Amino acid sequence: MLPDLNRLKVFYHVYSLQSMNMAAKNLYLTQPGVSQHIKKLEVEIKTPLFIRRHKKIIPTRAADQLFDMVKPFIETLGSEIKNISKPMDQPYGLLRIGAPLEFGKTYFPAICHTFRKKYNQVTFKIRLEEPDQLLDMLNKGLLDFVVIDYFSAKDQFFGRPELYQIDPLAEEAFVLVSSKEYFEKKMKKTVSFETLVSMDFITDEHEPVILKHWFWHYFKKSIPRFNIIMAIESHQALLNCVRLGMGLAITAHHLVWNEIETGKIIPIFPTKEKVINKISLVQLRDKKPTLTEKKFQSFFKKQIKTKESLKK
């Protein structure tokens, strides 16, 4: 039997605010009334949800798990109920979309802004995370769809690519780059395997997966250890390190296109065959997209195809 839905609503507010008193004010209830709801819910699910210490409450692990289940339902319900009376032939409501950090920062603001000029009843909640985190949120129903980059579906989709509808959007070339000064003075303009593996590297990954992939692609050799002089989570900061002449790093070709053209940054291609990173729109195969999702996805695909920088 399902727990009392009203008690779950009270629990949601108590957990979100970490306070019985604040939850009572938000729900127009008395503090004892809120406390009784929580106690009855604990009896109903047969486990404590909060540890009471003086005037503070500390969520238990059971509370964390319950909140993860309740949060998407209550927040989605709250945002959708107000839209029930809206016309069904026009996009409206909240779109929850995930994307990689740099891709999202570069393209989503302008695309979402342009879309809202035509459909101003649509709002957005954008999550910028790593692909594995985005897919996890998609599987949990926390996102409507995601845009991710990956080298192969087999590697990226937990071995279950058949669970997803994968629509290719664009391809971008991954390239190893250095500053002109580093290339000329430290590397002596040499791009041999022996020279490259002895260089200094900057990465924005916890593990240099893309760097290893780049070396395997060009040299078919597995590199157990790189001389990583800086690991930094921001890709823009990584590029600044390259500009300062600190070392080599992997980036998307289009992000440094202008600097490559002016000779400030040197792209390193041991052979003509480039490392291609695929960018795709991904959603659960068994989920039926809403009108709003369909309209935005169609608009988004057209916008991305006009971004010629991705093809360079």
C-alpha positions as CSV (number, residue, x, y, z in Angstrom):
1,M,0.0,0.0,0.0
2,L,1.2,3.5,-0.9
3,P,2.0,5.9,2.0
4,D,-0.4,8.7,2.6
5,L,0.4,11.3,-0.2
6,N,-0.3,14.3,2.0
7,R,2.3,13.0,4.5
8,L,4.8,12.6,1.6
9,K,4.1,16.2,0.7
10,V,4.8,17.3,4.2
11,F,8.0,15.2,4.3
12,Y,9.2,16.8,1.0
13,H,8.9,20.3,2.6
14,V,10.5,19.3,5.9
15,Y,13.4,17.6,4.1
16,S,13.9,20.4,1.6
17,L,13.9,23.1,4.3
18,Q,15.6,21.0,7.0
19,S,13.1,22.5,9.5
20,M,9.7,21.5,10.9
21,N,8.9,25.2,11.7
22,M,9.7,26.5,8.2
23,A,7.8,23.6,6.6
24,A,4.8,24.5,8.8
25,K,4.8,28.1,7.7
26,N,5.1,27.1,4.0
27,L,2.2,24.6,4.3
28,Y,0.0,26.8,6.6
29,L,0.1,24.2,9.3
30,T,1.1,24.2,12.9
31,Q,4.5,22.9,13.9
32,P,2.9,20.1,16.0
33,G,0.7,19.2,13.0
34,V,3.8,18.8,10.8
35,S,5.5,16.8,13.5
36,Q,2.5,14.4,13.7
37,H,2.5,13.9,9.9
38,I,6.2,12.9,10.0
39,K,5.7,10.5,13.0
40,K,2.7,8.9,11.3
41,L,4.8,8.5,8.0
42,E,7.6,6.9,10.0
43,V,5.2,4.4,11.5
44,E,3.7,3.8,8.0
45,I,7.0,3.0,6.3
46,K,8.4,1.4,9.5
47,T,11.6,3.4,9.7
48,P,12.8,6.7,11.3
49,L,13.3,9.6,8.9
50,F,14.8,12.2,11.1
51,I,17.1,12.3,14.1
52,R,15.9,15.1,16.5
53,R,18.7,17.0,18.2
54,H,17.7,20.1,20.2
55,K,16.2,22.4,17.6
56,K,17.8,20.6,14.6
57,I,16.7,17.6,12.6
58,I,19.1,15.4,10.8
59,P,17.8,13.2,7.9
60,T,18.5,9.5,8.1
61,R,19.7,7.5,5.1
62,A,16.1,6.3,4.7
63,A,15.0,9.9,4.4
64,D,17.6,10.5,1.7
65,Q,16.3,7.6,-0.3
66,L,12.7,8.6,0.2
67,F,13.4,12.2,-0.9
68,D,15.1,11.0,-4.1
69,M,11.9,9.1,-4.9
70,V,9.5,11.8,-3.9
71,K,11.3,14.9,-5.3
72,P,10.8,14.3,-9.0
73,F,7.1,13.4,-8.5
74,I,6.2,16.5,-6.4
75,E,8.3,19.0,-8.4
76,T,7.0,17.7,-11.8
77,L,3.4,17.6,-10.5
78,G,3.7,21.2,-9.2
79,S,5.1,22.5,-12.5
80,E,2.6,20.6,-14.7
81,I,-0.7,21.2,-12.8
82,K,-0.5,24.9,-13.5
83,N,-0.3,24.1,-17.2
84,I,-3.3,21.8,-17.4
85,S,-5.5,24.7,-18.6
86,K,-2.9,25.7,-21.3
87,P,-3.7,25.0,-25.0
88,M,-2.5,21.6,-26.0
89,D,-1.4,22.7,-29.5
90,Q,1.4,25.0,-28.3
91,P,4.6,24.2,-26.4
92,Y,4.5,25.2,-22.8
93,G,5.9,24.2,-19.4
94,L,9.3,23.1,-18.1
95,L,11.9,21.3,-20.2
96,R,14.6,19.4,-18.2
97,I,17.7,19.0,-20.3
98,G,21.2,17.7,-19.7
99,A,24.4,18.5,-21.6
100,P,28.2,18.4,-21.2
101,L,29.6,21.5,-19.5
102,E,31.4,23.2,-22.4
103,F,28.8,22.3,-25.0
104,G,26.0,23.5,-22.8
105,K,27.7,26.8,-22.0
106,T,28.5,27.4,-25.6
107,Y,25.2,26.6,-27.3
108,F,22.2,26.4,-24.9
109,P,21.8,30.1,-23.9
110,A,21.4,31.4,-27.4
111,I,19.3,28.4,-28.6
112,C,16.9,28.5,-25.6
113,H,16.6,32.3,-25.9
114,T,15.7,32.1,-29.6
115,F,13.2,29.3,-28.9
116,R,11.5,31.4,-26.2
117,K,11.0,34.3,-28.6
118,K,8.5,32.1,-30.3
119,Y,7.2,30.0,-27.4
120,N,7.5,32.2,-24.3
121,Q,5.5,29.7,-22.1
122,V,8.4,27.3,-22.2
123,T,11.0,27.4,-19.4
124,F,14.2,25.4,-19.0
125,K,16.2,23.6,-16.3
126,I,19.6,22.8,-17.8
127,R,22.0,20.4,-16.0
128,L,25.6,20.5,-17.1
129,E,27.4,17.3,-16.1
130,E,29.6,14.4,-17.3
131,P,27.8,12.0,-19.8
132,D,27.6,9.1,-17.2
133,Q,25.9,11.4,-14.7
134,L,23.5,12.7,-17.3
135,L,22.5,9.2,-18.4
136,D,22.0,8.3,-14.7
137,M,19.6,11.2,-14.3
138,L,17.8,10.4,-17.5
139,N,17.3,6.8,-16.3
140,K,15.9,8.1,-13.0
141,G,13.4,10.4,-14.8
142,L,15.1,13.5,-13.6
143,L,15.7,14.8,-17.2
144,D,13.5,14.7,-20.2
145,F,16.4,14.1,-22.6
146,V,20.1,14.8,-22.8
147,V,22.8,15.9,-25.3
148,I,26.0,13.9,-24.8
149,D,29.3,13.4,-26.5
150,Y,30.8,10.0,-26.8
151,F,33.3,7.9,-28.8
152,S,31.1,4.8,-29.1
153,A,27.6,3.8,-28.0
154,K,28.9,0.4,-26.7
155,D,31.3,2.2,-24.3
156,Q,29.1,4.9,-23.2
157,F,25.6,3.5,-22.6
158,F,26.4,1.0,-19.8
159,G,26.4,-1.9,-22.4
160,R,22.6,-1.3,-23.1
161,P,22.4,1.1,-26.1
162,E,19.1,-0.5,-27.1
163,L,17.4,1.2,-24.1
164,Y,18.0,4.6,-25.7
165,Q,16.9,6.5,-28.8
166,I,20.1,8.1,-30.1
167,D,19.8,10.9,-32.7
168,P,23.2,12.1,-34.0
169,L,23.4,15.9,-34.0
170,A,27.0,16.7,-35.1
171,E,30.6,15.6,-35.0
172,E,33.5,17.5,-33.6
173,A,37.2,16.8,-34.0
174,F,39.2,16.2,-30.8
175,V,42.7,17.6,-31.1
176,L,45.9,17.7,-29.0
177,V,47.0,21.4,-28.8
178,S,49.9,23.4,-27.5
179,S,50.9,27.1,-27.6
180,K,53.1,28.2,-30.4
181,E,56.0,28.8,-27.9
182,Y,55.7,25.4,-26.3
183,F,55.5,23.7,-29.7
184,E,58.6,25.5,-31.0
185,K,60.8,25.6,-27.9
186,K,59.8,22.5,-25.9
187,M,58.8,20.1,-28.6
188,K,61.1,21.4,-31.3
189,K,58.2,21.2,-33.8
190,T,58.4,17.4,-33.5
191,V,55.2,15.2,-33.2
192,S,56.8,11.8,-32.9
193,F,55.4,9.3,-30.3
194,E,58.6,9.5,-28.3
195,T,58.5,13.3,-28.1
196,L,54.8,13.5,-27.3
197,V,54.8,11.0,-24.4
198,S,57.6,12.9,-22.7
199,M,55.7,16.2,-22.7
200,D,53.7,17.9,-19.9
201,F,49.9,17.5,-20.0
202,I,46.9,19.3,-18.6
203,T,43.6,17.6,-18.3
204,D,40.0,18.4,-17.1
205,E,39.2,14.7,-16.4
206,H,39.6,12.7,-13.2
207,E,41.2,10.0,-15.3
208,P,42.8,11.0,-18.7
209,V,40.4,8.9,-20.7
210,I,40.3,11.1,-23.8
211,L,44.0,11.6,-23.8
212,K,44.5,7.8,-23.7
213,H,42.0,7.4,-26.5
214,W,43.9,10.1,-28.6
215,F,47.2,8.2,-28.3
216,W,45.6,4.8,-29.1
217,H,43.9,6.3,-32.1
218,Y,47.1,7.6,-33.6
219,F,49.8,5.2,-32.3
220,K,47.8,2.1,-31.3
221,K,49.7,2.1,-28.0
222,S,48.4,2.2,-24.5
223,I,50.0,4.8,-22.2
224,P,49.9,3.7,-18.5
225,R,51.0,7.1,-17.2
226,F,51.2,10.7,-18.4
227,N,53.2,13.5,-16.9
228,I,50.1,15.5,-15.9
229,I,51.2,18.7,-14.3
230,M,47.7,20.0,-13.8
231,A,44.2,18.4,-13.5
232,I,41.6,21.1,-13.5
233,E,37.8,20.7,-13.8
234,S,37.2,23.8,-16.0
235,H,37.8,23.4,-19.7
236,Q,38.3,27.1,-20.1
237,A,40.9,27.1,-17.4
238,L,42.6,24.1,-19.2
239,L,42.7,26.2,-22.4
240,N,44.2,29.1,-20.5
241,C,47.0,26.8,-19.2
242,V,47.7,25.9,-22.9
243,R,47.8,29.5,-23.9
244,L,50.3,30.2,-21.1
245,G,52.6,27.5,-22.5
246,M,52.2,25.0,-19.6
247,G,51.8,22.0,-21.8
248,L,49.6,19.9,-24.1
249,A,45.9,19.3,-23.7
250,I,43.0,17.7,-25.6
251,T,40.2,20.0,-26.7
252,A,37.5,20.3,-29.4
253,H,38.8,21.8,-32.6
254,H,36.0,24.3,-32.9
255,L,36.7,25.8,-29.4
256,V,40.1,27.1,-30.5
257,W,39.5,27.5,-34.2
258,N,40.3,31.2,-34.4
259,E,43.5,30.8,-32.4
260,I,44.6,28.0,-34.7
261,E,43.9,30.2,-37.7
262,T,46.0,33.0,-36.3
263,G,48.8,30.6,-35.3
264,K,48.6,31.2,-31.6
265,I,47.7,27.6,-30.9
266,I,49.2,24.6,-32.7
267,P,47.0,21.6,-33.4
268,I,48.8,18.3,-33.4
269,F,47.8,15.7,-36.0
270,P,50.3,12.8,-36.3
271,T,48.2,11.5,-39.3
272,K,45.4,12.9,-41.4
273,E,42.7,10.8,-39.7
274,K,41.1,12.9,-36.9
275,V,39.7,11.8,-33.6
276,I,36.0,12.3,-34.0
277,N,33.7,12.9,-31.0
278,K,30.0,12.3,-31.7
279,I,27.4,14.6,-30.3
280,S,23.9,13.1,-30.0
281,L,20.5,13.8,-28.5
282,V,19.5,10.9,-26.3
283,Q,16.2,9.9,-24.7
284,L,14.7,6.8,-23.3
285,R,13.3,4.6,-26.1
286,D,10.1,3.7,-24.3
287,K,9.3,7.4,-23.3
288,K,6.7,9.2,-25.4
289,P,8.0,12.8,-26.0
290,T,5.6,15.6,-25.3
291,L,4.7,18.2,-27.9
292,T,7.0,20.7,-26.2
293,E,9.9,18.2,-26.3
294,K,9.3,17.4,-30.0
295,K,9.2,21.1,-31.0
296,F,12.3,22.0,-29.1
297,Q,14.3,18.9,-30.3
298,S,13.4,19.7,-33.9
299,F,14.4,23.4,-33.4
300,F,17.6,22.4,-31.5
301,K,18.7,20.0,-34.3
302,K,18.3,22.7,-36.9
303,Q,20.2,25.2,-34.9
304,I,23.1,22.8,-34.3
305,K,23.4,22.0,-37.9
306,T,23.9,25.6,-38.7
307,K,26.9,25.9,-36.4
308,E,29.6,25.4,-39.0
309,S,32.3,25.6,-36.3
310,L,31.4,22.1,-35.2
311,K,32.3,20.7,-38.6
312,K,35.7,22.2,-38.7
